């Protein structure tokens, strides 16, 4: 009997549960580290990079220029999705996820050493752009593999949405850790935050990479991929194949994310520019509010995933889309009161409608694709929204603010993004009750 056949055979129930638990933990911890790296950049961009890398620009223009570099990471994400989607469907989920963790973590570590404009002039921004691009490639390959690593260990469809929601916790958990790190070192460094304090959270990512590698090296490949190998159904070029066979699912996945992606990066990145320059609130106050929001999301995301198992992925996702479109106006109304308690509450509540979309999203998208093309299809569909929605959102929000001077115009932009999600989701298939564990297509 071949080694492949042994590995492809079903595990005893007790061992399967152990592997499922390990896979969920590995996915969640891994995505937490990856998103810590990526969202740390988001947080620091609004606070620091405009001042350090574009010091001669008007403050709002400097933020706009810094967000332009920030957007480069999002442009790189679909490229990373294509590269690692190819290998994830060719050599397996586990090996690919180890590579994405290393690339993202080392790139983030390098950000802590980038010289500023004062030292090397515009070359500091150039170096930062290159590192951000590399970081985006790593993150682009992470999401699809993490969701599949957890979801493909589920033997039944009863809890698949809940299981697939756990890697999504990496978003708020990474945001939580990133904001705590910035808050701690902002407090420690005080007036020296712009000199050296902002660098330490980036350097700490190397420790987290070591933890993530230790966890991921100890898991097995998913049953779904082992079965594909055993049946000799591995595609030669899965990225091209999925674009030929399932282009509709790829496009709809990207469009369905519009109302989730754009508001999310307005709420977590643009808020620093808006909060400090328009609302005149301190960075520590804004960080504290975002940390509280991150704690709430640790509960609302898995709850939304579980609700999707009971009531259907599309139904919960559509409810989240509608609430997201409405909440943008409530959000800016609360911010513009200039009352700290209302500002704090607006930031804390901002991710609740978003989480109703984000929780079921992993299963909703991954279930659309056949197993041998699933890493490529889910990753590309998911990450294309980075170009159309997530990356440009803070840039568009800053430009709208500069042009119109009102947050309500940004709320209109959020509502339009939500409408795109609603329409796209209506055309997506709903495989909530389909047993994907036995698929061979």
Protein Blocks (a to p, Z undefined) as FASTA:
>chain_A
ZZklmmmpccdfklmmmmmmmmmmmmmmmmmmmmmmmmmmmmmmmmmmmmmmmmmbcfkl
mmmmmmmmmmmmmmmmmmmmmmmmmmmmmnojklmmmmmmmmmmmmmmmmmmcccfklno
mmlmmmmmmmmmmmmmmmmmmmmmmmmmmmmmpmbfklmmmmmmmmmmmmmmmmmmmmmm
mmmmmmmnmmmmmmmmmmmmmmmmmmmmmmmmmmmmmpccdfklmmmmmnopacfblmlm
mmmmmmmmmmmmmmmmmmmmmmmmmmmmmmmmmmmmmnopafklmmmmmmmmmmmmmmmm
mmmmmmmmmnopklmmmmmmmmmmmmmmmmmmmmmnopaklmmmmmmmmmmmmmmmmmmm
mmmmmmmpcfklmmmmmmmmmmmmmmmmmmmmmmmmmmmmmmnopaklmmmmmmmmmmmm
mmmmmmpccfklpcfklgcZZ
